[in-house]
Amino acid sequence: MCSSFELGELFLFWVLGSRELSYQLSAISFQLSAISFQLSAISFQLSAISY
């Protein structure tokens, strides 16, 4: 049997871990959107050059 203290500790650990994971995921998605923004800017410059 797990004591309630151990369960609370596990829950805290899981919440902190998931929060860390969501932070990492949001950072990754932010980087991806920045990369796609740069790519669209590059393609815009290329189309402006070709005209």
C-alpha positions in Angstrom: 0.0 0.0 0.0 1.2 3.5 -0.9 0.9 6.1 1.8 -1.0 9.3 0.9 2.3 11.2 1.2 3.9 9.1 -1.4 0.9 9.4 -3.7 1.0 13.2 -3.3 4.7 13.2 -4.1 4.1 11.2 -7.2 1.3 13.5 -8.2 3.5 16.6 -7.7 6.3 15.0 -9.7 3.8 14.1 -12.5 2.4 17.7 -12.6 5.8 19.3 -12.6 6.9 16.9 -15.4 3.9 17.6 -17.5 4.3 21.3 -17.0 7.9 21.0 -18.1 6.9 19.0 -21.1 4.2 21.5 -22.1 6.8 24.3 -21.8 9.2 22.4 -24.0 6.4 21.7 -26.6 5.4 25.3 -26.7 9.0 26.3 -27.1 9.4 23.8 -30.0 6.2 25.0 -31.7 7.4 28.6 -31.3 10.7 27.8 -32.9 8.9 26.0 -35.8 6.6 29.0 -36.4 9.7 31.2 -36.4 11.4 29.0 -38.9 8.3 28.9 -41.2 8.1 32.7 -40.9 11.7 33.0 -42.0 11.0 30.6 -44.9 8.0 32.6 -46.0 10.1 35.8 -45.8 12.8 34.1 -48.0 10.3 32.9 -50.6 8.8 36.4 -50.6 12.2 38.0 -51.3 12.9 35.4 -54.0 9.6 36.2 -55.7 10.3 39.9 -55.4 13.7 39.3 -57.1 12.2 37.2 -59.9 9.7 39.9 -60.8 
